[in-house]
């Protein structure tokens, strides 16, 4: 998805959209020392022209409320209503983001509307700038330990690519996962991005630039 974007299905529910305008995966599911037994995926900001982009913004995939802050690194957002998922189901959906350096500035109960900036890649609790992402089916149910590693994962997690549609997201490094776009998602055209140029995000101390690109 792109900044300020909204997407709805023909049933009137919001479509759950992938929160970055690009995909570059640095660690996939069930890999390495930290993702064994997990559906979590790590993403970084990326441009083929400049390489990795730090403190990269990502957006609310649907209207959501912050329901939990966990382990000093994870922010867990739950959809306000049922949403459409890319696998054809619909329901309450929760998404967790890890490592935002602005973690301490968030408060339980905050609401973000679809397309709002919801965070940035970061190094909070991590050795490199990235976003650790997990998606959960249903309401937030806390975390559980992965026996093989001792790390924590969100309960009832699912494959990210089975829930979030990648409409208007550029895939640079998708690791062959089954990324799909909603083909029924807009009864009317999506809301366009804000005008090209510098613009401030939700947090006034984070300034970033975005480039407009043509829409197909």
C-alpha positions in Angstrom: 0.0 0.0 0.0 1.0 3.6 -0.3 0.6 6.5 2.2 -3.0 7.6 2.9 -4.4 4.7 0.9 -7.8 3.1 1.6 -9.1 -0.1 0.1 -12.5 -1.7 0.5 -14.1 -4.9 -0.8 -17.5 -5.1 -2.4 -18.8 -6.3 0.9 -18.0 -2.9 2.4 -15.2 -4.1 4.7 -11.7 -2.7 4.5 -9.1 -4.9 2.8 -6.1 -5.7 4.9 -3.2 -4.2 2.9 0.5 -4.8 3.3 1.8 -1.9 5.4 4.9 -1.0 3.3 5.0 0.5 -0.2 7.8 -2.0 -1.0 8.9 -5.5 0.1 12.5 -6.4 0.9 12.8 -9.4 3.2 16.0 -9.9 5.2 14.8 -12.9 7.3 11.9 -15.1 6.4 9.7 -17.5 8.3 11.2 -20.4 10.4 14.8 -19.3 9.6 17.9 -18.3 11.5 18.2 -18.4 15.2 15.3 -16.1 16.0 12.5 -17.1 13.6 12.5 -20.9 14.1 8.9 -22.1 14.6 7.6 -18.6 13.7 5.5 -17.1 10.9 7.4 -13.8 11.5 9.2 -12.0 8.7 11.7 -9.1 8.9 11.5 -6.2 6.4 13.7 -3.3 5.6 13.2 0.0 3.7 14.7 -0.4 0.3 15.3 1.2 -3.1 17.1 -0.4 -6.0 18.7 3.0 -6.6 20.0 3.7 -3.1 19.9 0.4 -1.3 18.6 0.2 2.3 16.7 3.2 3.6 16.7 3.6 7.4 13.8 4.7 9.6 11.5 3.8 6.7 7.8 4.5 7.3 5.0 1.9 7.2 1.3 2.4 7.3 -1.8 1.1 9.1 -3.1 -1.8 7.0 -6.6 -1.2 8.3 -8.3 1.0 10.9 -6.8 -0.3 14.2 -6.2 0.3 17.9 -3.0 -0.3 19.9 -3.9 -3.1 22.3 -0.5 -4.1 23.6 3.1 -3.1 24.1 5.3 -6.1 24.7 8.9 -6.8 25.7 10.0 -3.2 25.1 10.0 -3.7 21.3 6.6 -5.0 20.0 3.6 -2.9 19.2 0.4 -4.9 18.7 -2.5 -3.3 16.7 -6.0 -4.9 16.4 -8.5 -4.1 13.7 -11.5 -2.0 14.9 -13.8 -4.2 12.9 -13.7 -7.3 10.7 -11.5 -6.9 7.6 -11.1 -8.8 4.4 -8.0 -11.0 4.1 -6.3 -12.0 0.9 -7.1 -15.7 1.5 -10.8 -14.9 1.0 -11.8 -14.9 4.7 -12.7 -11.9 6.9 -12.5 -11.2 10.6 -10.8 -9.3 13.4 -7.1 -9.2 12.6 -4.1 -8.2 14.7 -0.7 -7.2 13.5 2.5 -6.8 15.5 5.5 -4.6 14.6 8.8 -4.7 16.3 11.9 -2.5 16.7 10.4 1.0 16.2 12.7 3.5 17.9 9.6 5.6 18.8 8.2 2.7 20.9 8.0 4.7 24.1 5.9 7.4 22.5 3.0 5.1 21.8 0.1 4.6 24.3 -2.4 1.8 24.6 -5.7 2.8 23.1 -4.2 5.0 20.3 -6.1 4.6 17.0 -4.7 4.7 13.5 -6.8 4.9 10.3 -5.9 2.9 7.3 -3.1 4.6 5.4 -1.8 6.6 8.4 1.8 6.2 9.3 1.9 3.6 12.1 5.6 3.3 12.6 9.1 3.1 11.2 11.8 0.5 10.8 14.3 0.8 13.6 17.0 -0.6 15.9 15.1 -0.8 19.2 16.1 -4.2 20.5 17.8 -5.1 17.3 21.3 -5.0 15.9 20.2 -3.6 12.5 17.4 -1.3 11.3 14.4 -3.3 10.3 10.8 -4.1 11.1 9.8 -7.5 12.6 6.2 -8.3 11.6 3.7 -10.9 12.8 0.0 -11.2 11.8 -2.6 -12.9 14.1 -6.0 -14.3 13.3 -8.5 -12.8 15.6 -8.1 -10.6 18.7 -4.8 -10.1 20.5 -4.2 -13.2 22.7 -0.7 -12.4 24.0 2.6 -14.2 23.4 3.9 -17.7 23.8 7.4 -19.2 24.0 8.8 -21.1 21.0 10.3 -24.2 22.7 13.1 -24.7 20.3 14.6 -21.3 20.8 13.1 -19.7 23.9 12.0 -16.7 21.9 8.5 -15.3 22.1 5.9 -15.2 19.3 2.4 -13.9 19.1 -0.3 -16.5 19.7 -2.5 -17.6 16.8 0.0 -16.1 14.2 -0.5 -16.8 10.5 1.4 -16.5 7.3 1.6 -12.8 6.6 1.1 -13.3 2.8 -2.2 -15.2 3.5 -3.8 -12.2 5.2 -2.3 -9.0 3.7 -2.8 -7.9 0.0 0.1 -6.2 -1.7 -1.8 -3.8 -3.9 0.5 -0.9 -5.0 3.5 -2.5 -3.2 6.7 -3.0 -5.1 8.3 -6.4 -4.4 12.1 -6.3 -4.5 12.8 -9.4 -2.5 9.8 -11.5 -1.6 11.5 -14.9 -1.1 9.0 -16.6 -3.3 6.1 -16.4 -0.8 2.6 -16.3 -2.3 2.1 -12.5 -2.3 -1.2 -11.5 -3.9 -3.3 -8.4 -4.6 -7.0 -7.9 -4.0 -8.7 -8.1 -7.4 -12.0 -6.8 -6.0 -10.6 -4.2 -3.7 -11.8 -0.9 -5.0 -15.3 -0.1 -6.0 -13.9 3.4 -6.5 -10.2 4.3 -7.2 -8.0 4.3 -4.1 -7.1 7.5 -2.3 -3.9 8.9 -3.9 -0.8 9.6 -1.9 -0.1 13.1 -0.6 1.7 15.4 -3.0 5.4 14.7 -3.8 8.0 16.4 -1.6 9.0 16.4 2.0 6.3 15.7 4.6 6.2 15.0 8.3 5.0 11.8 9.7 2.9 11.2 12.8 5.9 12.0 15.0 7.2 15.6 14.3 10.8 14.6 14.9 10.8 12.1 12.1 11.2 13.7 8.7 11.4 11.7 5.5 11.0 12.1 1.8 8.9 10.0 -0.5 8.9 9.8 -4.3 5.8 9.7 -6.4 5.7 6.9 -8.9 3.3 6.2 -11.7 0.3 4.1 -11.0 -0.6 1.4 -13.4 
